[in-house]
Amino acid sequence: MDELNGFVRADVMAERWNVSERQVQALCKAKKISGAVKFGNTWAIPDDAQKPTRTSEYKPGRKPRE
């Protein structure tokens, strides 16, 4: 039961995007994936959602090299 009316679970999307399930959950929580909805403890992500790209060339929280 991976697909629910055009939505998939975070673990399925993590496998598609080749990232960890926890990373997908963090992206959902940060509202980086449009249309993601939380049902209880499970995130439902639109089947056609695109993987968000990093907007900065530096990792968050790190100072750039001088």
Biopython code that builds the backbone (N, CA, C, O; Angstrom):
import numpy as np
from Bio.PDB.StructureBuilder import StructureBuilder

atoms = [
    (1, "MET", "N", (0.847, -1.189, 0.000)),
    (1, "MET", "CA", (0.000, 0.000, 0.000)),
    (1, "MET", "C", (0.884, 1.241, 0.000)),
    (1, "MET", "O", (0.933, 1.976, 0.986)),
    (2, "ASP", "N", (1.575, 1.469, -1.099)),
    (2, "ASP", "CA", (2.489, 2.597, -1.198)),
    (2, "ASP", "C", (1.814, 3.865, -1.703)),
    (2, "ASP", "O", (2.280, 4.969, -1.419)),
    (3, "GLU", "N", (0.727, 3.721, -2.445)),
    (3, "GLU", "CA", (0.097, 4.890, -3.042)),
    (3, "GLU", "C", (-1.327, 5.055, -2.513)),
    (3, "GLU", "O", (-2.103, 4.100, -2.473)),
    (4, "LEU", "N", (-1.650, 6.272, -2.113)),
    (4, "LEU", "CA", (-2.968, 6.580, -1.591)),
    (4, "LEU", "C", (-3.522, 7.799, -2.321)),
    (4, "LEU", "O", (-3.200, 8.934, -1.969)),
    (5, "ASN", "N", (-4.355, 7.571, -3.339)),
    (5, "ASN", "CA", (-5.001, 8.660, -4.084)),
    (5, "ASN", "C", (-4.018, 9.721, -4.558)),
    (5, "ASN", "O", (-4.239, 10.911, -4.334)),
    (6, "GLY", "N", (-2.959, 9.314, -5.198)),
    (6, "GLY", "CA", (-1.991, 10.271, -5.740)),
    (6, "GLY", "C", (-0.927, 10.699, -4.750)),
    (6, "GLY", "O", (-0.119, 11.573, -5.062)),
    (7, "PHE", "N", (-0.905, 10.110, -3.567)),
    (7, "PHE", "CA", (0.090, 10.425, -2.546)),
    (7, "PHE", "C", (0.913, 9.184, -2.243)),
    (7, "PHE", "O", (0.436, 8.060, -2.395)),
    (8, "VAL", "N", (2.153, 9.393, -1.812)),
    (8, "VAL", "CA", (3.012, 8.292, -1.374)),
    (8, "VAL", "C", (3.602, 8.637, -0.007)),
    (8, "VAL", "O", (3.626, 9.799, 0.399)),
    (9, "ARG", "N", (4.070, 7.617, 0.687)),
    (9, "ARG", "CA", (4.680, 7.818, 2.006)),
    (9, "ARG", "C", (6.105, 8.345, 1.860)),
    (9, "ARG", "O", (6.690, 8.297, 0.777)),
    (10, "ALA", "N", (6.645, 8.839, 2.949)),
    (10, "ALA", "CA", (7.994, 9.412, 2.956)),
    (10, "ALA", "C", (9.053, 8.370, 2.594)),
    (10, "ALA", "O", (10.025, 8.693, 1.912)),
    (11, "ASP", "N", (8.879, 7.131, 3.040)),
    (11, "ASP", "CA", (9.889, 6.113, 2.738)),
    (11, "ASP", "C", (9.942, 5.795, 1.244)),
    (11, "ASP", "O", (11.016, 5.514, 0.711)),
    (12, "VAL", "N", (8.813, 5.836, 0.575)),
    (12, "VAL", "CA", (8.780, 5.592, -0.867)),
    (12, "VAL", "C", (9.469, 6.737, -1.611)),
    (12, "VAL", "O", (10.247, 6.509, -2.537)),
    (13, "MET", "N", (9.175, 7.965, -1.196)),
    (13, "MET", "CA", (9.787, 9.128, -1.840)),
    (13, "MET", "C", (11.292, 9.163, -1.567)),
    (13, "MET", "O", (12.067, 9.565, -2.436)),
    (14, "ALA", "N", (11.709, 8.749, -0.382)),
    (14, "ALA", "CA", (13.134, 8.714, -0.049)),
    (14, "ALA", "C", (13.878, 7.755, -0.974)),
    (14, "ALA", "O", (14.997, 8.034, -1.404)),
    (15, "GLU", "N", (13.253, 6.635, -1.271)),
    (15, "GLU", "CA", (13.870, 5.668, -2.175)),
    (15, "GLU", "C", (13.984, 6.241, -3.596)),
    (15, "GLU", "O", (14.999, 6.045, -4.265)),
    (16, "ARG", "N", (12.954, 6.940, -4.050)),
    (16, "ARG", "CA", (12.982, 7.554, -5.387)),
    (16, "ARG", "C", (14.071, 8.613, -5.499)),
    (16, "ARG", "O", (14.779, 8.688, -6.503)),
    (17, "TRP", "N", (14.195, 9.429, -4.454)),
    (17, "TRP", "CA", (15.132, 10.552, -4.473)),
    (17, "TRP", "C", (16.528, 10.161, -4.006)),
    (17, "TRP", "O", (17.442, 10.985, -4.052)),
    (18, "ASN", "N", (16.713, 8.917, -3.557)),
    (18, "ASN", "CA", (17.996, 8.425, -3.079)),
    (18, "ASN", "C", (18.524, 9.236, -1.890)),
    (18, "ASN", "O", (19.699, 9.602, -1.842)),
    (19, "VAL", "N", (17.632, 9.506, -0.935)),
    (19, "VAL", "CA", (17.988, 10.160, 0.322)),
    (19, "VAL", "C", (17.355, 9.354, 1.451)),
    (19, "VAL", "O", (16.602, 8.413, 1.200)),
    (20, "SER", "N", (17.659, 9.721, 2.686)),
    (20, "SER", "CA", (17.091, 8.990, 3.809)),
    (20, "SER", "C", (15.640, 9.402, 4.052)),
    (20, "SER", "O", (15.219, 10.497, 3.680)),
    (21, "GLU", "N", (14.898, 8.517, 4.674)),
    (21, "GLU", "CA", (13.510, 8.819, 5.020)),
    (21, "GLU", "C", (13.445, 10.010, 5.964)),
    (21, "GLU", "O", (12.541, 10.840, 5.870)),
    (22, "ARG", "N", (14.404, 10.088, 6.870)),
    (22, "ARG", "CA", (14.450, 11.198, 7.816)),
    (22, "ARG", "C", (14.646, 12.533, 7.095)),
    (22, "ARG", "O", (14.074, 13.542, 7.505)),
    (23, "GLN", "N", (15.440, 12.550, 6.039)),
    (23, "GLN", "CA", (15.648, 13.780, 5.269)),
    (23, "GLN", "C", (14.352, 14.223, 4.599)),
    (23, "GLN", "O", (14.042, 15.414, 4.570)),
    (24, "VAL", "N", (13.600, 13.277, 4.064)),
    (24, "VAL", "CA", (12.319, 13.610, 3.444)),
    (24, "VAL", "C", (11.365, 14.162, 4.498)),
    (24, "VAL", "O", (10.655, 15.135, 4.242)),
    (25, "GLN", "N", (11.344, 13.552, 5.677)),
    (25, "GLN", "CA", (10.489, 14.038, 6.763)),
    (25, "GLN", "C", (10.879, 15.458, 7.168)),
    (25, "GLN", "O", (10.009, 16.289, 7.427)),
    (26, "ALA", "N", (12.168, 15.737, 7.222)),
    (26, "ALA", "CA", (12.641, 17.077, 7.580)),
    (26, "ALA", "C", (12.242, 18.091, 6.513)),
    (26, "ALA", "O", (11.873, 19.218, 6.844)),
    (27, "LEU", "N", (12.309, 17.711, 5.240)),
    (27, "LEU", "CA", (11.892, 18.599, 4.156)),
    (27, "LEU", "C", (10.393, 18.894, 4.247)),
    (27, "LEU", "O", (9.959, 20.021, 4.009)),
    (28, "CYS", "N", (9.620, 17.884, 4.590)),
    (28, "CYS", "CA", (8.177, 18.081, 4.757)),
    (28, "CYS", "C", (7.898, 19.028, 5.926)),
    (28, "CYS", "O", (7.089, 19.949, 5.809)),
    (29, "LYS", "N", (8.558, 18.801, 7.025)),
    (29, "LYS", "CA", (8.351, 19.631, 8.210)),
    (29, "LYS", "C", (8.734, 21.085, 7.949)),
    (29, "LYS", "O", (8.091, 22.000, 8.462)),
    (30, "ALA", "N", (9.782, 21.298, 7.152)),
    (30, "ALA", "CA", (10.238, 22.646, 6.817)),
    (30, "ALA", "C", (9.418, 23.261, 5.675)),
    (30, "ALA", "O", (9.709, 24.368, 5.221)),
    (31, "LYS", "N", (8.390, 22.532, 5.217)),
    (31, "LYS", "CA", (7.499, 22.998, 4.140)),
    (31, "LYS", "C", (8.243, 23.257, 2.829)),
    (31, "LYS", "O", (7.924, 24.190, 2.091)),
    (32, "LYS", "N", (9.232, 22.418, 2.559)),
    (32, "LYS", "CA", (9.999, 22.521, 1.316)),
    (32, "LYS", "C", (9.351, 21.696, 0.200)),
    (32, "LYS", "O", (9.682, 21.869, -0.973)),
    (33, "ILE", "N", (8.426, 20.799, 0.566)),
    (33, "ILE", "CA", (7.730, 19.967, -0.415)),
    (33, "ILE", "C", (6.274, 20.414, -0.430)),
    (33, "ILE", "O", (5.536, 20.184, 0.527)),
    (34, "SER", "N", (5.872, 21.050, -1.513)),
    (34, "SER", "CA", (4.503, 21.565, -1.574)),
    (34, "SER", "C", (3.499, 20.422, -1.686)),
    (34, "SER", "O", (3.714, 19.455, -2.417)),
    (35, "GLY", "N", (2.418, 20.550, -0.962)),
    (35, "GLY", "CA", (1.359, 19.553, -0.995)),
    (35, "GLY", "C", (1.524, 18.425, -0.007)),
    (35, "GLY", "O", (0.641, 17.573, 0.091)),
    (36, "ALA", "N", (2.636, 18.382, 0.742)),
    (36, "ALA", "CA", (2.847, 17.324, 1.727)),
    (36, "ALA", "C", (1.923, 17.556, 2.919)),
    (36, "ALA", "O", (1.788, 18.678, 3.406)),
    (37, "VAL", "N", (1.286, 16.473, 3.383)),
    (37, "VAL", "CA", (0.329, 16.542, 4.482)),
    (37, "VAL", "C", (0.686, 15.465, 5.494)),
    (37, "VAL", "O", (1.073, 14.358, 5.121)),
    (38, "LYS", "N", (0.557, 15.790, 6.768)),
    (38, "LYS", "CA", (0.862, 14.818, 7.811)),
    (38, "LYS", "C", (-0.425, 14.209, 8.349)),
    (38, "LYS", "O", (-1.341, 14.926, 8.753)),
    (39, "PHE", "N", (-0.487, 12.884, 8.352)),
    (39, "PHE", "CA", (-1.596, 12.139, 8.921)),
    (39, "PHE", "C", (-1.057, 11.335, 10.087)),
    (39, "PHE", "O", (-0.400, 10.313, 9.887)),
    (40, "GLY", "N", (-1.328, 11.786, 11.303)),
    (40, "GLY", "CA", (-0.782, 11.113, 12.479)),
    (40, "GLY", "C", (0.721, 11.270, 12.496)),
    (40, "GLY", "O", (1.227, 12.384, 12.638)),
    (41, "ASN", "N", (1.448, 10.167, 12.353)),
    (41, "ASN", "CA", (2.915, 10.200, 12.325)),
    (41, "ASN", "C", (3.473, 10.004, 10.920)),
    (41, "ASN", "O", (4.687, 9.886, 10.753)),
    (42, "THR", "N", (2.616, 9.968, 9.916)),
    (42, "THR", "CA", (3.038, 9.654, 8.556)),
    (42, "THR", "C", (2.838, 10.854, 7.630)),
    (42, "THR", "O", (1.795, 11.507, 7.658)),
    (43, "TRP", "N", (3.845, 11.131, 6.818)),
    (43, "TRP", "CA", (3.734, 12.190, 5.814)),
    (43, "TRP", "C", (3.200, 11.597, 4.522)),
    (43, "TRP", "O", (3.665, 10.550, 4.071)),
    (44, "ALA", "N", (2.213, 12.275, 3.923)),
    (44, "ALA", "CA", (1.694, 11.909, 2.607)),
    (44, "ALA", "C", (2.196, 12.971, 1.637)),
    (44, "ALA", "O", (1.914, 14.159, 1.796)),
    (45, "ILE", "N", (2.936, 12.529, 0.639)),
    (45, "ILE", "CA", (3.581, 13.434, -0.311)),
    (45, "ILE", "C", (2.975, 13.190, -1.688)),
    (45, "ILE", "O", (2.804, 12.039, -2.091)),
    (46, "PRO", "N", (2.648, 14.264, -2.420)),
    (46, "PRO", "CA", (2.105, 14.065, -3.773)),
    (46, "PRO", "C", (3.048, 13.214, -4.619)),
    (46, "PRO", "O", (4.267, 13.383, -4.584)),
    (47, "ASP", "N", (2.460, 12.305, -5.373)),
    (47, "ASP", "CA", (3.236, 11.366, -6.186)),
    (47, "ASP", "C", (4.138, 12.073, -7.193)),
    (47, "ASP", "O", (5.200, 11.558, -7.543)),
    (48, "ASP", "N", (3.718, 13.254, -7.663)),
    (48, "ASP", "CA", (4.499, 13.967, -8.665)),
    (48, "ASP", "C", (5.366, 15.082, -8.084)),
    (48, "ASP", "O", (5.824, 15.954, -8.822)),
    (49, "ALA", "N", (5.597, 15.065, -6.765)),
    (49, "ALA", "CA", (6.405, 16.105, -6.115)),
    (49, "ALA", "C", (7.846, 16.062, -6.615)),
    (49, "ALA", "O", (8.405, 14.992, -6.858)),
    (50, "GLN", "N", (8.429, 17.241, -6.761)),
    (50, "GLN", "CA", (9.817, 17.356, -7.192)),
    (50, "GLN", "C", (10.730, 17.484, -5.982)),
    (50, "GLN", "O", (10.357, 18.087, -4.975)),
    (51, "LYS", "N", (11.915, 16.922, -6.082)),
    (51, "LYS", "CA", (12.890, 17.018, -5.002)),
    (51, "LYS", "C", (13.374, 18.465, -4.898)),
    (51, "LYS", "O", (13.837, 19.031, -5.887)),
    (52, "PRO", "N", (13.272, 19.070, -3.707)),
    (52, "PRO", "CA", (13.736, 20.450, -3.551)),
    (52, "PRO", "C", (15.246, 20.540, -3.747)),
    (52, "PRO", "O", (15.985, 19.612, -3.418)),
    (53, "THR", "N", (15.686, 21.663, -4.282)),
    (53, "THR", "CA", (17.113, 21.878, -4.462)),
    (53, "THR", "C", (17.609, 22.852, -3.403)),
    (53, "THR", "O", (16.845, 23.673, -2.894)),
    (54, "ARG", "N", (18.850, 22.757, -3.086)),
    (54, "ARG", "CA", (19.444, 23.658, -2.106)),
    (54, "ARG", "C", (19.597, 25.026, -2.749)),
    (54, "ARG", "O", (20.081, 25.146, -3.874)),
    (55, "THR", "N", (19.177, 26.059, -2.019)),
    (55, "THR", "CA", (19.233, 27.408, -2.578)),
    (55, "THR", "C", (20.559, 28.090, -2.303)),
    (55, "THR", "O", (20.851, 29.127, -2.899)),
    (56, "SER", "N", (21.361, 27.537, -1.421)),
    (56, "SER", "CA", (22.640, 28.124, -1.078)),
    (56, "SER", "C", (23.752, 27.168, -1.475)),
    (56, "SER", "O", (23.567, 25.951, -1.458)),
    (57, "GLU", "N", (24.895, 27.710, -1.829)),
    (57, "GLU", "CA", (26.012, 26.828, -2.167)),
    (57, "GLU", "C", (26.724, 26.331, -0.917)),
    (57, "GLU", "O", (27.560, 25.430, -0.988)),
    (58, "TYR", "N", (26.393, 26.918, 0.224)),
    (58, "TYR", "CA", (26.982, 26.510, 1.497)),
    (58, "TYR", "C", (25.957, 25.758, 2.322)),
    (58, "TYR", "O", (24.756, 25.999, 2.201)),
    (59, "LYS", "N", (26.425, 24.851, 3.154)),
    (59, "LYS", "CA", (25.523, 24.134, 4.028)),
    (59, "LYS", "C", (24.963, 25.094, 5.080)),
    (59, "LYS", "O", (25.668, 25.989, 5.547)),
    (60, "PRO", "N", (23.708, 24.906, 5.447)),
    (60, "PRO", "CA", (23.106, 25.787, 6.452)),
    (60, "PRO", "C", (23.880, 25.755, 7.765)),
    (60, "PRO", "O", (24.292, 24.692, 8.232)),
    (61, "GLY", "N", (24.070, 26.918, 8.347)),
    (61, "GLY", "CA", (24.741, 27.000, 9.640)),
    (61, "GLY", "C", (26.242, 27.055, 9.569)),
    (61, "GLY", "O", (26.898, 27.192, 10.602)),
    (62, "ARG", "N", (26.812, 26.952, 8.383)),
    (62, "ARG", "CA", (28.265, 26.990, 8.266)),
    (62, "ARG", "C", (28.716, 28.313, 7.685)),
    (62, "ARG", "O", (28.032, 28.903, 6.848)),
    (63, "LYS", "N", (29.860, 28.770, 8.129)),
    (63, "LYS", "CA", (30.423, 30.006, 7.611)),
    (63, "LYS", "C", (31.173, 29.706, 6.314)),
    (63, "LYS", "O", (31.834, 28.672, 6.212)),
    (64, "PRO", "N", (31.082, 30.585, 5.332)),
    (64, "PRO", "CA", (31.821, 30.348, 4.087)),
    (64, "PRO", "C", (33.331, 30.444, 4.303)),
    (64, "PRO", "O", (33.808, 31.167, 5.178)),
    (65, "ARG", "N", (34.059, 29.700, 3.488)),
    (65, "ARG", "CA", (35.527, 29.737, 3.576)),
    (65, "ARG", "C", (36.031, 31.090, 3.116)),
    (65, "ARG", "O", (35.437, 31.734, 2.250)),
    (66, "GLU", "N", (37.123, 31.503, 3.705)),
    (66, "GLU", "CA", (37.711, 32.801, 3.316)),
    (66, "GLU", "C", (38.901, 32.613, 2.414)),
    (66, "GLU", "O", (39.517, 33.592, 1.992)),
]
sb = StructureBuilder()
sb.init_structure("model")
sb.init_model(0)
sb.init_chain("A")
sb.init_seg("    ")
for serial, (resi, resn, name, xyz) in enumerate(atoms, 1):
    if name == "N":
        sb.init_residue(resn, " ", resi, " ")
    sb.init_atom(name, np.array(xyz, "f"), 0.0, 1.0, " ", f" {name:<3s}", serial, name[0])
structure = sb.get_structure()
